[in-house]
Amino acid sequence: MRLTRFPLSIFTALALAGCAATTTPQAPGASASDYVMTVLTPDPSLSDAQLSARYGGTLLTRTPNFALLRVAGGTLRSASFANDLRVVVEPNKDVFSVPTFSSSGTVGLWGSGTVGLWGSGTVGLWGSGTVGLWGSGTVGLWGSGIGASAANTLNYAEYTSIGLGDAQTRIAAQGLTPGAGVTIAVLDTGLDLGHSAFAGHLSPTNTWKDFVDQDNLPQDQGTMGTGAVGHGTEVAGLSLTVSPGAHLMPLRVLDEQGRGDVDNLTQAIVWAADHGANIINLSLGAATAVEAVTQAIAYANSRGVVVVASAGNQGHEGLDYPAAEFGLTSSNLAVGSVTHAGTKSVFSQYGPLTVLAPGEGLVGPAPQGQAAAWSGTSMSTPLVAGSVALAMTHVPARSAADSADRLKATAQDLGGVSGNANYTGKLGVGRIDLDALTR
C-alpha cells in the first residue's frame, strides 16, 4: 500500500507496501495463546464452565453455531473427542495482517494555516472558513455541512468514477443523509478517536472495544509512518466520505504493526454483530481459511450483518481470506481495486471477486489530526462498505443484505476497459456505480 502524507504545499509519496496482504502463521509453541479451538454446534445443555472443562480450554465466545476456546499447545485433544469432526484446532498468533509500512525522510503535516484546496478562495482545513475539510463549514468532507460531494474532495476523479456526487445529491433531495441510522464496524488498527473527522460519527462508547490491549479504548496507536499506524483511521474515514450520516464502531483487532490474532478477530466479529453493527469492514487478510472466523462471519450474517473484505495486494490470481470465500455466493462482498479510469490496479488480486472500487491514492484522515493518502484494496473496501450504507438509506430503505445485492446488480462491467482483457470473468460484476444505484 502506498502511504502519502502532505506538507502544506506538496503531495509527497512516503511509503510503499501492500494492504490486506497475508502472513504465514507462526510455528506452534507451548503458550496457551498459540492455538484456538472451534467447537461447532456446541451442546446447548452444557454451561460455559462445563464446555470449557469438556474441551480443556478457556472459553472466549459462544454462539448457537460455534464456541471459541483458547487452548495450550501440548494438550490440544483428549481421547474423548479425538475423532470429533465438530472440533477444529488452529494456530492463533499473527494469522491476520495488513503489511508493515516503511517510510523515509521527514513527514510533514497538513497544518492549521489557510490553504486553497478546491479553488482560489481561502479555505480552512479544520477551521471555520467557507469549506472545512473536517469542519463545520458549508461543505464538510466528514463534517456537518452539505456532505462529501465528489466535486468537493481531493478524491474527485475516484469518486466521480463511482457516481458518488450524483448519488448523494439524489439522497439529499429525499431529505436524507447517506448512511443515516447505519452502523459500520471497523475492525482494524483502531481509530484516532479524537480526530475531528470522526466528531459526531462514532457509535456509543459502550460498543467500543480494543481486543489487542483488552480495554475499551480502541485508539490507533503509535507514530504515523511506522508499521501500520493510521491504517484503521484512514479506512474509517473513507467509509464516511461515502456515507457521512453513518456511525462507526471502532474495534481494534490489529496491533501497531498490522498483525492480528484469530481469537481477537473472531470475538470482534461476534461483538459487532451483537452490538448493532449493520456492516463489518475487514481491510485485512490471511493466507488460508480459518474456521473460527468463518463461523463468526456466518453468525454475523445470521444477524443480518454484511461483511466486506479486501482482496489483497499481491497482484496475483486468488484472494486473501476471508474475501476468498465471498465471491458471488452470499451477501458478503470481496473487493478489488481499480484506477479511476477503470483498469484493475496492478497490486489488486483478482479471481472470485464480488465488486471493484477505486483504491489508489485516496485521501483520508490520519492520526494526530493529519490527512494522508493511501493505496490498496484496504482502501477500496471501506468505499464499498460506505456504499452499502448509502444504499440502505436510499428510498426505498433496504436491509444490509438487500443493499449489497443492489450494489452488485447496478455495478458497471469493466471487461471492455483497456488493460482488463487478461482478467475476463475474474473482476466480479464490475465497479460499483452509485449513480446507477440511485437512479
N, C-alpha and C positions, 0 to 999 in steps of 0.2 A: 504494500500500500504506500502511495506517495503521501507524505505529510508536509504541508506548507504552512508556515506562519508568516504573518505580514508585519513589516515595519510600516510607518505611516505612508511612505511614498512608493514602495515596491512590493511585488509579489515574488518571493524567493523560495524555490524548492529546497527543502532542507533534509528530507529523508526519503528513502525508498525501501519498501519491504512489501510483503503481501498481507492481505487482510483475510481473516477466516481461513488461514492455512491450517494444515494438520500437524499433529505432533504424535510421535510414537510413544505409547505408554512406557513408563519406567519399568525396569526389571523388578520381579517380585522381591519383597523384603519381608521382614518379620513384624513390621509395625502393624498395629490394628487398623490404621488408616489406609493401608495399601490395597485393600480389597473391599468390594461391596457385594452383597448377596441380594438378588432379586427373587422374591418368592411370589409366584404367580397365583392369583386367586387364593389368597391366604384363608385358612379356615376361620369363618366368622365366629365360631364358638370359642376360639382362643382369645384370651385377653392379650394386651400388648406384652405384659410380663411373661405370659405363657408362650407367646410367639417367640420372644427373644430366647427364652430357655430352650424351646424346641429346636431352634436352629443355631444356637450358640453364638449369637451376635448381639450388637446394640441396635435396637430399632430406631430408625431415623424418621421415616414417614410411612404412612399406611393409607391405602385407599381400597375400595372393594376389589379392584382388579390386580393390585400388587402391593407388596410391602418391601421396603428397602432397609437392609441391615448392614452395619459395618462389621466386618469380621477380621480376625487375626490371620496372618499368613500361614501359620503352621497347623491350624485346626479348621480347615475350610468345610469339611464334611464329616458327618458321623455315619456309622453303619446304618442307622435307621432311615436315612434319606439319601444314601449314596446313589440310588438309581431313580430318584425323584426327578422327573423331567420338568417339574414346575420350579425347580431351583436352578438359578444361573448365577455363577460367581465370576466376577470380572475385576480387572485392575481398576484402581480408583484414582491414583495421583496423576495430575497433569495430563489427563487424557484429552481435554478440550483446550483450544487455544486460538488466539489471534497471534500473529508473529511478533517477535521482538523488533522494535523500531530502533534505528540508529540515525544519528544526525551529526552534522559537523558545522563548525562556525558558530557565530553568535546569532541567537534567535531574538528577533525584535518583536515588539508588541504592537498591536493596534492601540494607539494611545487615546488620550482623552481630549485631544485638540479637535479642531474643526477640519473636516475632510470632505471634498466633493466626490461622493461615491457615484451618484447617478446623474450628475449634471453639473452646472456651473454655480449652483447656489451653495450656501453654507449648510452643511449637514452635520448634525451632532450624532456621533456613533452611539453613545449611550445617553446623550443629553436630551435637551428639551427643544431641539430645533424642529423644523418642519418635518424632517424624516429622522426617526430614531431606529438604528439597526436592531437594538433590543428594546427600545424605549417606548414612550407613550405618545409619540408624535402622530401625525396624520396617517402615516404608513409605518407600521411596526413589523419588522421581519418576524420577530417572535413576540411582539408586544400586543398592546391592546387597541391598536389602530384598525384600519380597514382590513388588513390581512396581508398575507405573503403573496401578493400578486407576482407572477413571473416577471413582469416588466419592472419590478422594483427590487430585484435581488441581484446579487453578484453571480447567481447561478442561472442567469437569464436564458442562455442557449439551451441548457439542460432542461429547465422547467418548461420552456416553450415547446420543446420536443415532445413532452408528455401532455400538453394541453392544460397545464395547471392553472394558468391565469383565467382562461375561459371557464373552467370548472368552478373555480372559487367565485367568479363573478355570478354565475348562474345560481349557486347555492346562496350567496348573499342576497340575490334578488328574491329568494324564497323567505327571506328574513331569518336565515340560519347562519351559523358559523361552522365551517367544515370541521368535523370531529367532535362537535359539542356532545357531551354526555358519554363519550367513548374513552376507555382507559387502555393505554398501550403499556405493557410491562416491558421494560428494557433490561435484559439480563446480560450484564457486560462488566466493565471495569468500575462501574459506579458512575455517578454524575457529579459535576461540580455543583453541589446543591445550592450554593449561594449565587450562582451566575444569574444575572438579570434576565438572560434568555428564558429561564425557567420560572420566573416570578409569576405566581398565579396559575402555573401549569402542572404542578405536581399533585399526585394523589395524596390523600390524608396520611399523616406521618405514621399512623399505626399500620399502614400497609407496606412501609419501607423495611428492608432488611439487608444486612451485609452478611452473606453466608461465608465469606472468607474470614472475616475477623469475628464473626459470631456476635454482632451487635446490631443496633437499629439505625446506624448512620452509614448508608452506602455511598460514601464520598469517593470520588475519583481522586486517588491519592498519588503522591509522587511529584516529580518535576517534569513538566511538559517537555517533550523532545527526547525523553529516555524511556526505554521499554515501550509499553503500550499505553502510557499515561495519556489521557484525553480521548481515548477511543470511545468509551461509553458516552462521554459528554457530547461529542460530535454526532454519534448515532442518534442519541435522544433528540438533539436539536434539529436534525434533518427531518425527523418524523413530524415535528411541529411546523416546519415550513409548509408542509403539505396540508396538515390539519391543525391549524392554530387554535382550534377550540378543544382539542383533545387534552386529556390529563396523562401524565407519565408516572408510572410506578417504578421507582428505581430499586433494582435488586442487583447487588454486587456478587458475581459468581467467578470473576477473574481477578487475579492479583495484578500488581503494577507491571509485571512482565507479560501479561496477557495469557496466563496459564490458569486452568481451572480443573477442579476435581469432579468426578462423576457424582458423588454424593451431594455436593453443593448445587450443581446444576439440576439434578433430579428434584431435590427439595424445593428449589426456587420455582420450577415449573408448576409443581403442585400448589405451592404457596400462591403464585399469581392467579391460578385458576380458582382457588378458594377465597381470594380477597378481591374479586371483582374485575379482574382483567378481561377485556374482550379480545385483545390481540397480544401475542407474545413475540417480541423481536429477538432473534438469535443471530447476531453477527459474529458467529464463531463456528468452529467445526472440529471434527475428529477424523482420524484415518479410517476407522472401522465403525460398524454399528455397535451400539451399546444398549443392551436390553433394558436396563433401568430407565434410561432416557426415553426409549421407545414407549415404554409403559406409561411414563409420566406424560408424554405428549398425547397418548391415547386417552388418558384421564382428562387432560385439558380439553381435548376435542369433545369428550362426553359432557363437558360443562358448557359447550358452545363456544369455546375459545379457538381462534385461528392462530396457528404458529407460522411465522415467516422466517426462513433461514437462508443464509448466504451460501452460494455455490462453491466458493473457494477461488483462490487466485494463482493457482499453479499453471493455468493456461491449457491444461490437458483435458481430454475427454474423461468424463466421470466426475461426480460431485463429492464434496465433503459430506460427511454425516452430520446432522440428520437430513440435510437437504436432499441427499441421495435417495431417501425413502419417500419423498413427497411426490415429485413428478406431477402427473395429472390425475392421480388416483384418489385424492382426498381433498378436504377443504384447506389443507396446508399448502404453503407456497414456497417453492425453491427458486431463488432469484439469482440471475446472472447480470453482468454489466455490459452496457453498450456506450459508445460515444454519443454525443448529441446528434451526430449525423446518422446514427442507427447501425453502425458497424460494431460487431462484437469486440469488446475490449480485448486487447492482446492477453492480458492476465486472466481474464474470466474463464473459468472452467465451463464446460458445456456437456450436453448429453440429455439426461432426463430432467431438464429444466421445466419450470412452470411458466414464468414470465421473465421479462428483461426490464431494466430501468437504468438510467444514467448512473455512472459510478466513477467518473474521472474529474478530479479537481473540484469537488463540491465544497463550498464554504459553509462552515457552521461554527458553533460556539466551541471554545476551548477553555481549559481550566485557568483560573485567576483572571476571569473576565476578558479573556482574549478571543480572537477569532482565528480559525485555521482552515486550510483546505486539505482534504484527504482524497485518496483514490482507492478503490477496491470494491469487491462485491459486498463488503460490510457496509458501504455507503449506499449501494443500490437497495439493500434490504430495508432500511428504515423509510425510504421513499415509498416502497410498496406497502409497508405496514401503515404508514400515514394515509396511503391511498385507500386501503380497506376501511380505515376510519372515516375518510371522506365519503366513500360510497355508502357507509351506514347512515350518514346524515342527509344524503340527497333524497328528496321526496320521490317515490315513497320510501320510508325508512326500511332498512333491511337488517337482518341478523349479520353477524360477522361472517358466518359461513356463506350466506347468500351473497354478501358483498364480495367475498373472494371469488365466487362463481361469476358475478357480474364483471369483475375486473378481468377475468380470463376471457369472458365472452366478447368483450369490447377491445381486446388487445389488438395491436397493429402488427400484422405479419411482416417480418423484415427479411424474408428469404430472398427477395429480389434486390436488396441493397448491395451495392458493390462491396466486396470484401467478405460477404457472408456465404458465398457459393459453396464453400467447403463444409458448411455446417447445416446443410439441409436436413430438416427433421430433428435437429439437436439444439434448437433455441426455444423450445417450448412453443407457446401460442403467439409469442412476439412481445413487443414493448407495450407497457401499459399506456393507455390512451384515455386520460381523464376527460378530455373534451368529448370524445365519443361516449364515454360512460354517462356523462351528464346531459347529453343530447337526447 
